[in-house]
Structures are given as structure tokens and as C-alpha cells.
Amino acid sequence: MATTTVSVTEFSAAGQALGVKPIPKLVRSDEDWRRLLPPLAFEVTRHAGTERAFTGPGWDNHADGLYRCVCCGTALFDSRTKYDSGTGWPSFYRPIAASNVRETRDGSLFAVRTAVSCVLCDAHLGHVFGDGPRPTGLRYCMNAVALKFVPRA
């Protein structure tokens, strides 16, 4: 079986882009993910679940740092693009690098939305909407349990 390679922009602990690197896609069984993740993080990231608003760890965190994928550690969002959307989920107006997230059509729940996932491990992160602030007008509404906050070094 051929290994799929994806291009991921790597970032230092200070948030500096280190360049785009081809990396083999991270694939694990549900059994392996279940052993590695807390139950809610497993349900959200591996089965496109959603945490309840205002309950995720650090949804209201305002510290300076990077938000990485809870499953694989890929840098996804910078705290400098985070804002309070009033929704109860961490919201950002852009990802740290477009190469690190994948957007796909999501027709579940009787609506068409755009789902956002980690490009390296396919973890479901949340959805992106067109009602965000400048400069992008986008609201990346993420599940807090899908993200691991790492303070900027």
C-alpha cells in the first residue's frame, strides 16, 4: 500500500514558519486513537463530533501562543488571530498556514457547511463560516478539545 504524503508548514515554538515539508500522512486505527485521546477529543476529532459551547478547555484562553492539533501536533492557529465570537468555541479569522488545514463540504445537520480538518491526520476541528471579522471575513469556529494550546516561546 502506497503512503500518502502531504505538505505541512512547520512552525517554531515562537510561531515562525520553518518552511513547507512533505510528511507521510498519519493514519491510525480507531482503536489506536481511542487509546491515545480522551473520550470527547476522540469523538470530536475522529467522528466529527462537537463539544457543547462554553465547555471546552481554554475556549476563552487569551494567552499568547500556538494552537496545535491534539492528535498530531501540527500547528493550526496562532493566538494573534483568535477573537471572541460570542459562540463559546475558540474562533480565529485564519489558520496559521492554509497548507495545514483542509476544508471540505459538510452536508450534515440539514445544512451545508464547510468542515475544517488537520491535513496531516484528518482530525475534525470544526467549521468555517463567512461571518468573521476583518481582514478575512471568516470565522474558523473550532472545538477546543481538538486543539492543544502551547504558549509562545
ZIGIVEN-V392020 format. One record per pair of residues at least 12 apart in sequence whose ideal C-beta (glycine too) atoms are under 6 Angstrom apart, sorted by the first residue. I is the first residue (numbers start at 1). J is the second residue. Records with the same first field share a line. If there is no record, write none. Layout:
I=J ; J
//
This chain:
3=24
4=25
5=22 ; 24
6=25 ; 119 ; 120
7=20 ; 22 ; 99
8=23 ; 74 ; 100 ; 120
9=97 ; 99 ; 100
11=75
13=153
14=152 ; 153
15=66 ; 78 ; 152
26=72 ; 120 ; 121
33=46
40=145
41=70 ; 145
44=143 ; 145 ; 146
45=71 ; 123 ; 124 ; 146
48=124
51=143 ; 145
53=88
54=88
56=144 ; 145
57=144
58=144 ; 149
59=89 ; 90 ; 144
61=149
64=79 ; 152
65=79 ; 149 ; 150 ; 151 ; 152
66=78 ; 150
67=147 ; 149
68=148 ; 150
69=118 ; 123
70=146 ; 148
71=121 ; 123
72=120 ; 121
74=100 ; 118 ; 120
75=96
76=95 ; 100
77=92 ; 95 ; 96
78=96
81=93 ; 94
83=133
85=139
87=141
89=141
90=142 ; 144
91=139 ; 141
92=140
93=132 ; 133 ; 136 ; 138
94=136
100=119
101=116
102=117 ; 119
103=116
113=127
114=128
115=127
116=128
123=146
125=142 ; 146
126=141 ; 142 ; 143
127=141
128=140
//
